[in-house]
Amino acid sequence: MIQLAHRPSVAPVRPAASFREWRRVVTAEGAPPVIAVAGSRGKTTVVRLLDAIFMEAGLQTATWTDLGVEIASQRQSGELRPWSWVLAGLRSGEIDVAIQELDWAMVHAVGLPSATYPVVAITNICVNNDACLIQEETRVAMRARGAVFAATHPHGFLALNADDFAVAGDEVGYDRPAILAGMSRDQPLMRMQLEAGGTAAWLDEGELVFGTALDAVPLAAAPDLRFALSGAAAFEVQNALLAAAITAACGVEPATIRAALTSFVTQPGLMPGSFNVVRVGDATAVIDRPDPPWFLRPILRAVAHLEHGRILFVIGRMEAVPDDEMSEVGRLLGRAGEALIVHSQERGATRVELLRQGAAQNNVPPLLIYAPGERAAVNRGLKMLRPHDTLVILADQPEAVARTLARAAAEQNGE
């Protein structure tokens, strides 16, 4: 595990007087006003939250995610050429700010320009799980982490998840001013940061606050965050803390941040691999990605807070889950849900058997239903839904699943 020790004091990140002032200073220092967001999970949500807050402030924005480049919310054809238009627009002032999603594997393979981004955020790497630390995906992330830190402009700042020691622990070795975001100010890294006079964002009696130990301002109330299930989805609150802290440091007014966060809703078409909640009549459907246990557990805790009906799961190839973790995933899903609707089992019969064995470890094993493909499995789950039930789809093809759910929701709601 990453060890903790006292980190030398770093200068606090002082919020800009206004966004225009932040942008003026950044461009005067030769840096394009581009915010980079890296992480193993949650980075798309943070990108979309940042975009929503900046748009709420009346700014012209651009984004580059794994779905491509968008300028003023309009998807562009291609990536490299539209991004060159974005950079030209940032220089001319036609675009106020851009947000770029960074993929660990891509950073590790091709690198990043050094000392370029005025703001770099990291959502998470491994959520302090020993089994996660030995995975190849994590090793790639740990190797790419240094390049991400080095890509921060000397006069820029980092925004880091303090609840993941692989992101912000003492052995990580970043040398830029940093805002730490954590669920509690009493967590060790947060406590050291605040005691040293550093800047942080945390949850204080249900309120997202930002600042120093002596001067913190409220930015939003967790119960008002619909996309975070009114605060029940702690990982979404963590994403909100990062986005709120970044935009506050960039000079956006607290009232604007609050308005954007409380009105934000997930859009499966824009965030296919993220935690998306869709109402289907009197039931709820959740679209997320297949995850190993260390990322799956927070999702299951959040879903448990939704409603008091049954929880049904649709699961397929689960390619992101290592073979030796399939049994544990089956146990977790079987403990949380009444039925597992399994599809594409012919492509991985051994893994499905491990899943089944894991589910059978529970005192009351779930019902296992087999379907030939993801669409058939989703439709089977929709037919099984009763009022107040929750259907959780760990989707292999999230965009197609989102379209299926959108049609089902429209039919149920009489649209």
N, C-alpha and C positions, 0 to 999 in steps of 0.2 A: 504494500500500500504506500501511497505518497505520505511522507512524514511531514509533520508540522513543526515549525520552529519560528522564532520571532523574525519577521521581515523588517529590514531597515525602513525607516520612515520615508515616504515619497510625498511629493507635493500634492496637495489636494487638487482635484479637477474643479476649477471655479466656473460656474455657469456663465455663458456669454450674456451680455445685457439684452441682446435680441438675436434672432436668427440672422438678420442682415449683418449684424456686427460679427457674428461667428463666421459667416461666409466671407466677409471682407478680410478678416484676419487670415483665414485659411488660404484664400487665393493670393493674398499678399506674400504668404510664405512659400508660394509655388506649388501648393497641393490642390488637386481638384477636389471639390466638395463631394467626395464619394465615401459612403459608409460601407465597410466590408463586414459581412456576418458569416462566421464559420461555426461549425459544430457537428456533432454526430446526429443529433435530433433537435428539432425545434427551430432551426435557422430559417426555414421558409416562413413560419409563423412570425418570427421577429421581423423579417423583411416586410411582411404584409402589415404588421402593426406600425412599423416606422413609416411606411408609405401612407397609411391611413392618417397618422398624426400630422405628418407634413402637409397632406392634402387638406386636412381640417384647418390648418394654419393658412390656407390659401396659396400654397407654394406649388410650383410646377415640378413634377418629379419624374424620375425614370428608374426602372428596376431591371436587374439581370438575374434571373433565377434559372433553375434547370428546365423551366418551360420556355425560356427565351428572353428576349429583350422587350420591355414595354416602355413606351414614352407616353406620358399623360394617360396611362391605363390602356393604351392601344397596343396590342401585340404586333410586333414587327416581323418581317420575313427575314430569316437568317439571324445571326448573332454578332459576328465580328464587325460587319459593316454598320449595322444599326448602333452598336456600342460606340463606334467612332463618331457617329452623329451625336450621340449623347455627350461624349467628351467635348465635341465642338460646341454643343449647346450650353454646356457648363461654362466654357470659356467666354462665350458671347453673352451669357446671362439669360438666354431663352429658357434654360432649365436651371432651377435653383439648386437641386440636390439630387443625387443618385444613390441607389442602394444596390450593392452587389453581393450575391450569395456565393460563398466559396466552398468548394467540395474538397475534402481532405485528399482523396486520391489524385485529383487534378493538381492540387497544390504540390503534392509530393512528386508528381511526375514532371511537371513543367516549371514549378516555382512561381514566385510573385515578384513584382518590381519592389526593390528595397526602398524603405522610408518614403512611402507614397501616400498611404491613406491617413487622413486626419483622425478617423475613428475606426477602430477594429473591435468587433464584439465576438466572443466565443460563448456559445450557449451551453455546451457540455461536451464531454468526451466519454466518460465511463461511469458516472454517478457512483464512484467509490466502491465498485464491485470487483473483487479479486478475480473472479472468473472472466469478467469482461476484459481485464487488463492483459490477459494472455492471448486474446483473439487477434487475428491478423488485421482486421479492420481497425482495431484500437492501436496496434503498432504503427500502422500507416498514419493514423491521426497524430500520434505522439511525435512521429518524425516530421510531420508537416507543421506541427504547432510552432516550432522555432521560426519557420519561414513566415508564418502569419504574424508573429510578434515583430519580426524584423521588417515587415512591410508597413508598420505603423510609422507615420511621420515623426521626426524628433520632437516636434511641438504638438503632436496629437495626443490622443489618450486611448486607453483600452477600456472596454466594458466587459467584465468577466463574471461568470457564474461562480459565486463563492461557495456554493454547496457541492461543487465538484472539485476535489483537491487536485485532480489532474489538469484542471484549467487554471486554478489560482493558488495552488499550494506553494509553500516556500521553496521547494526544489524545482519549480517550473522555470524560474529564471528570466522573467521579463524585467525590462528596465525603463518602461514608459509609465507616466502617471496612469493610475487605473481607478475606475469606479468598480466596486464590488457589489454585486446584487445577490442577496440571500434572503431566505424566508424569515430569518430571525437575526436580530442584531447581537444576540448572545452566542451565536455560532462562533467557534474559535477564530476563523479567519476574519469574520466581520468584526468581532470584538477587537482584534489586534488592529485592523484597519481604522476603526473609529477612534480607538485610544491613541493612535499615532497621528490623529488629525486628518486622516484621509476621507475621501468621499465615498458614499455608499447609497444603495437603495434597499429598502427592506419592508417587511410587513409589520405594522404596528397597530395592534388591536383592530385588525381587519382593514387598515388603511395602507395603501402603498405610499411610502414616503421617500424623499430623496434629499441628500445633503450631508452634513457632517454631524458629529455627536452634539454640537452646540447649536446648530442651525439647520433644521430639516423642514421641508415643506410637504404637505400632503398632495398627492397627484391623482388618486382615484381610490374608490372603495372596492375591495375584492368582491363583496356580495353583488356589486353592480356589473361585474364582468360576465356577461352572458356566455361568451365563448369559453370561459373558464368554469362553466357550470356554477356560477355564483361563488366562485372561490374553491369549490370542491376539487377541481383539477389543479393540483399544486404545481404541476409542470407548466401549465398555461399561465398561472400567476407569476411564475419565475420568468417566463417569456415577456410578460407584461412589465415586470420590473426592469428588465434590460432595456426594452424599447422606451419606457417612460424616462429612465435615467439618461439614456443617450439624447433624447430630444430635449429634455430639460437642460442638459449641459450645452446643447446647441442653441439655447436661447428661446425655445418655444414656451409660450405662457402655460402655467399649470392648468388654467381653465380649458385651454385648447386640448391639452393632453387628456384631461378627464373626459371631455366630450367625445374624443375619438375612441378612447378605450371602452367607454360604456356603450357606444353605438356599434362597435365592431362585431361583425359576425363572420364566421368561417365560410368560405366559398370553395366547395370541393373542386370546382373547375380551375381555380387559381392555386389551390393548396391540396392537390390530390393525395400526397403522402402524409398529410397532417391529421390531427385529431378533428374530424368534422362531425358535427351533430345535426341531424336532419329529423324534423318532426314528420311522422307518417300517421296522419289521423291522430288518435289518442295514444299512439305508441312512439317510440324513439328509435332511430337507427344511428349508429356511429360507424363511420368509415375511418380506419386507421391502417397502418402498415403492419405486416408480420414482424414481430420483434422477439429477440431473446428475452429471458426472464428479467434481466436487470432493467430493461426499458418497458417490459410488459406490466410489471407489478404496479407502477404508478397509474397506468391506464385503467387497470382493473379496480384500483381503489377509487378512481374518479367515477367510473361507471356505476359502482355500487351505490353512489349517492344520488343517482338519477331518479328512479321511481321504484315503487315496491312491487312491481310485477316480476315476471320471469326474465332471465337473461339468456339469450340464445346467441351462439357463436357460429359464424361462417368462416371456415379456414381452408386454405388450399395448400400450395407447395411450401409455404413458410421458408423460402430460400434464405432469408436473413438469419435463420436460427441454425446454429451449429448442430450436427447430428447428436452430440453428447448432451445437448440441452433439450432435445425434443420431448423426452419423458417428463422433465420438469415443467415444460410448457403445457403438456397435456394435464399434468396434475393441477396446475394453476387454473387453467380454463375449466377443468372438471369441477374444481371446488367452487368457482364463481358462477357457473352456468348450469342450466337445466338440460340443455341440448347442445351437441356439437354437430354441425352440418359440415361434413368433410367432402371436398371435391378434389379432382385431379389425383386421386390416390394411386392410379395406375402408374404415375410417373415417379412415385417414391413409396412403394409398398412397405419397405422396411421402416422408413421414417413414420409412416402412418401407424404402423404397429407399435413403435415406440410411443407415439402420441396416445394411442389407445391404452397401452400399459400404464402410462402416467395417469390418465384419467381414472383408470380403475383403482388407483390407490386411495381414492376418496371413500369415505364411509358410505356416501350415497353417490355412486358413479352416475355421470350424466347419460342421457340417451344419445347414442351415436347414429347419425343418419348419413347415408352416402349419396352423393349426387355426381353426375358425370362431368360437370364443369361449373365454373364460378357463376355464370348467369343463372343456371338451373338451381344452384345452391341458394343464391340470393332470393330468387323467386319462391323457393320452398320456405325460406325463412320468413318472407313477407306474408305468405299464406298462413303461417303458424302464429303470427303476431296477434295478441289480444291487447285490449286497452291497458296502458301502463307497462307493457313489456318493453324490453330493450333488445334490439338486434345489433350485435357487434360484428362488423365485417372486417376481418384482417385481410385486406384485399391484395390480390396479385395484380389486378388491373383497376386501380382506384378510379380512374376517369370514367371507364365504362360502368363501374358500379355506381358512381355518382349519377350518371344519366338514368340508370334503372331506378334509383331511389327518387330522383326528381319526378319521373313519370308517376311512380307509385304515390308520392306525396300529393301531386296535382290531382290524381284521381280521388284520393281519400278526402282531400280538401275541397272537392267539387270545382276545381279550376279548369 
